[in-house]
Amino acid sequence: MHILVAAVLAALVTACASIGRPQGGPRDETPPKFVRSNPYPGQTKFDGNKIHLTFDENIQLDDAFNKVVVSPVQTQPPAISSNGKGITVELRDTILPNTTYSIDFGDAIKDLNEGNILDGFALDFATGDTIDTLRISGLLLEARTLEPAQGMLVGVHSNLDDSAITTLPFDRIARTNQSGQFTIRNLKPGTYRVYALNDMNRDYKWDRSEDIAFYDFTVAPSVENIEVCDTFLREDGTDSLVSHPGIKYLPNDVLLTWFNEGYSPQYLKDYGRPERRKVTFNFAAESDTLPEITIADGRFAGRHIDDWALAEVNATRDSLIYWIRDTAVISTDSLRLSVKYLKTDTSDNLSWQTDTLRFFFRDPKPSKKKNKKDEEEADTVITDAYGVPQPKEFLNFTASSGTLNVYSPLTFKSDQPIDTIIESAVRLEMLVDTVWESVEIEPLRPDSLQPLLKRNLTVEWTPGAKYRVVVDSASVTGIYGVWNKPISQEFSIKALEEYSNLIFNVTGIEADSTGIMPQAYVELLGSDDKAQRIVPVVDGRAEFKYLDPSVYYARLFIDTNNNGKWDTGNMGSRTQPEEVYYYSKKLQLKKNWDVEQTWDIYELALDAQKPLAIKKNKPKAKKGERLNNEEDEEYDEFGNPIDGNNLYDRNDRNNLNNRRPNSSNANFGAVNQLRSLR
């Protein structure tokens, strides 16, 4: 008997100690299910401030402070907590009478073990006898890049004044989901303005530095009775189609594109004297006016900076470098300057301010004490072969090297502003067979971005040829009287076979309300979504010549004000940002290829245009789900996906109509409406 018991115990111990894979059921891929709540959904005459919700499994809340929104907006953030299968929401503001409340959890609720998300769940109830049920739905994208706006605030105002967005909190709010979709719930009948806001200070009002979007037209939400068709599977495996009455909430196609005005209050950020011969100023915002600068005291008091320094100003006039030319001023260790400049005052207006600033510079001490031999060499006068004295300091003047593109100028750079150039001392030669032949050239021209320090030589290069540039000694002089050493430098021009050419035949651009066809530009993008080249659309064609073989993408914008660049919006004038469209395919260009593509800017819905490979705000895949990645697709010889479906098609995503609203089409309709987000 004892032996039998011992054998049984040994078997049990062996079974417990054996290592194996537990045999469980299938992976849980189902999000939590709502069971009940107090108040229950749609309840009226609720008079409490605590809301309790119960689900069918243990849950957790993800970033509830930012993801969960309560309407009407709360000045005191609600307290939200979870425990086991329950969630408790405590409203800390005074409960308003005869008001419909909605709590939108977005994607904050997920199960505890697998993290399956219950997306778009919301609860509504009322403190009065009736509950408001109207909705406004739509899509929010970034205006410049068409990125879906994730987690951004969208709200409505029943006060239709333009100033309401800056002076009043929203009436009701929602947040966008991962695809940029939003639904503002439980609205009263009426007329509203719709806005989106990146509300950094959580006051539900717009400050000029915050991201903003606005809808051009007022919106009156409504409902429409429709027939809904559902498909059921019979026991014999055949489909059964059943129709029943349903409700569609309108509008469900509001398209918003957010922008930032780029506003920054104007002030002097910093200033300095990094070198004895330089003083610098950096301002916080762009300006169309240069500051007035004079010497404040001493023997040079009252002298304007233009008398003793040369200004190097960037295009936006917010970064200034003054090269001091006067040797007496240069030798002064301490400069006190009176600087009069425009500064934003407390009323948000520009007004003149004058500051007295000190600029100090002292030469660093020598690293070691000079011996007698060093001092003798320092006093020695160096001459050239003709006995001409040479400076101990030379102008660092260099030319482009290596291989140039056929469209690029030859660029010369200097380490100090250039005073004079002897043009006859700058020569260009091309290698023909084995002989260097002279090439006639135009005078060097100042560079558009750095006119003081750079000069460009523009030549109609012969592709594949080898050139040599020669610059004689002392032919280029800087503002401090030093000159260059001689230059003799060879470089090559790329052969045409090294390039690709790309042509877009663009359709869909429409005339404005006056019948004038607007100018459009196409930007060629790298894999980082940044513009590398830009060309105008001329007679429906955008041509990119001499492209390096690589992977490219393309973006088009409508240049409404004809200034040759994309412009953001402005709330003061209620001007929308200029319209942007993406070419939906990757372009794989190879050497010696000419690629021509047709591009209808309205072929795809706006939210489906941007290729997934360069999209930054990608929806997160659910557990067990694999999102389509453009890098996994097969491409034809022109870099086009063989399977034309995109991410949204494969996920049965309904897209907004691609056409934007305009003054002649206030009720732009969506061909494919947004699905309900609830």
C-alpha positions, 0 to 999 in steps of 0.5 A: 500500500505504501509503495502504491501511494509513493508511486502515485505521488511520484507520478504527480510530481513528475507531471507537475514538473514536466515542461510543455506548452499549455493547451488554451483556447483561441487568442482573445481578439474581441474588445470589451463589451458594454454591459450597463451603466448608471445613468443608462444610455439616453437616460433623462432627468439624471441628477447626479455627478457620478457616472458608473459603467460596467463591461463584460471583462476587466478593462484598463484606461489609456491616457484618459486625461487626454482621450476622454472628452465630456460635452458640454466642456468642463472647466474642471477636468473630470475624475476618471478611474477604472477598477476591474470591469468598471469605470467611474467618471466624476463630473466636478463642474456644476451640473447644468439643468435641461442639458444633454451630456455626452462622454466620448471615450475615443479609443481609451478603453481596452481589455486588461489582458490582450489590450483589445481596444473598444474604439469610439464608445460614448455614453449620453444622458440628459438632466432635463426631460429630453435628450439632444441627438443630432450629430456632425461628422467629418474628417480632419487633415493637416493642410500642408501634408494631408496627415490624419490629425490624431487626437485633435479637438473638434468643436462647435459654436452656436455663436456665429461671430468670428470672434467666438473662437477666441473669446468663448469655449466650445459648446460641444467637443469631440476628438479625432480618432487615428484616421482623423475622423470625428463625430460631435454628438448630442447637438440641439437643432440649430446652426453652428460653426465648426472648428478644430483646435490643438488646444495647448492650454486647455481653455477650449479657445484659440490663441494665435500660436495654436493650430486651427482649422475652420469650416467655411460654411455654417452647418445645420445638423439634421437626420434622414430616414433611410433603408438599411440592408443587412446580409445574414448567412442561412444554415444552408450556407446561402445569403439572406438580404434583410432591409429595415428602417435606419437613420443617417445623421447629416452632415457626415462629410465635413472636411477640415484642414488644420494649419498654423498661422506661424505667428510669434510675438516679435522680440529680440531673442539674443544678440552677441559678438562671436568674433571681433569683426561681427555683431549679430541679432536674432529676432523671434519673428519675421520682419519687413523692417530692419532695426535702427542701430547706432553707437550709444557712447564714446568717441563714436557716439551717434554713428549709424551702423551703416557707416561702419558695418556691412549687413548680412540679412536673411530672407525673413529679416529675423537673423542679422549679421553685421560685419564691422568694416571700420578698424577703429571700431573693430579694435574697441573691446566694448561696444554699447549700441542703441538698438531701436526695433519693433516689438510686440506689446501687451496689446499684441501690436507692434511698437518701437522699443529702444534698448542699449546693449553691450557687445564685448569681445576680448582676444583669447590669450596666446596658448604659449609664450612666443620665443625670439625666433617666433617674434622674428618670423612674425616681423618678417615681410613675405614677398612673391617672385616679383617682390610684392609684399604678401599678407600674413592672412589670406582670403579663404576663397574656394570653388565647387569641386567634384561632379556638378549637375547640368543645371547647377552653377559653379559656386564660389565661397568666401569666409568674409564679405567680398569687396572686389573681383577682377573678372578677367582673372577668373577663367573657365576651360573645357577639356576637348580631347587632350587640350584645355580650351577657353570658355567664354563666361559672364561675370560672377553673380551674387548668390540670392541667399548669401550675396556677401559671401557667395558668387555663382558662375552660370554656364550652359554646361556640356553634359559629361564634359570635364572643366577647369576653373582658374582664379589668379592670386590677388584677384578677389579682395575681401572687405578687410583688404586681404586677397585670395591664393590662386585657384586651379581646380578641375570638375566634371559635369554629369552625363545625361545617361546618369539622369531620369526625366519625369513628366506629369500630365495634370488634370482636375485643376479648375478655374476660380469664380472669376473664370481664371485658371489658377497657377499650380506647382508640383513638388517632388518629394523624397522618402522623408516627405520633404520637397526636393524640387518644385516646378510650375504646371504649364499647359497641364504639364509639370516637367522635372528634368535631370533627376538623380535615380531614386525613389520619389513622391509628388505633391501639388498645391494650388497657388491662389495668390500667385507668389510661387510658394505654399501659403498657410491660412489666416483666421483674421481674414478667414483665408483657408490654407492653399489646397494640397494634393498628393500623387498616390503612387511611389515613383522608382526612377532609374538611370536614363529613363523618361517617365510620363504619368497622368495625374488626376488630382481628384481621382482619389479621395483626399484622405486616400491620396498620400502614400502609406510609405511616407505617411507619419500618422498611420493607424495602429494595427489591431492585435493579429491584424497586418496593415498593408505596407507599401514596401510589401507591394509589387511594382511595375517598371514605372514604380506603380503598385501592381495591386492598385488597392490602398490601405483604406480599400483593404480595410473597407474604409469609406472615404470622403469625397475628394472635392473641397468646398468653394463659394459656388458649391457650399453643399459639397456632397460626399460620394462615400460617406464616413461611417458612424464612429459610434 
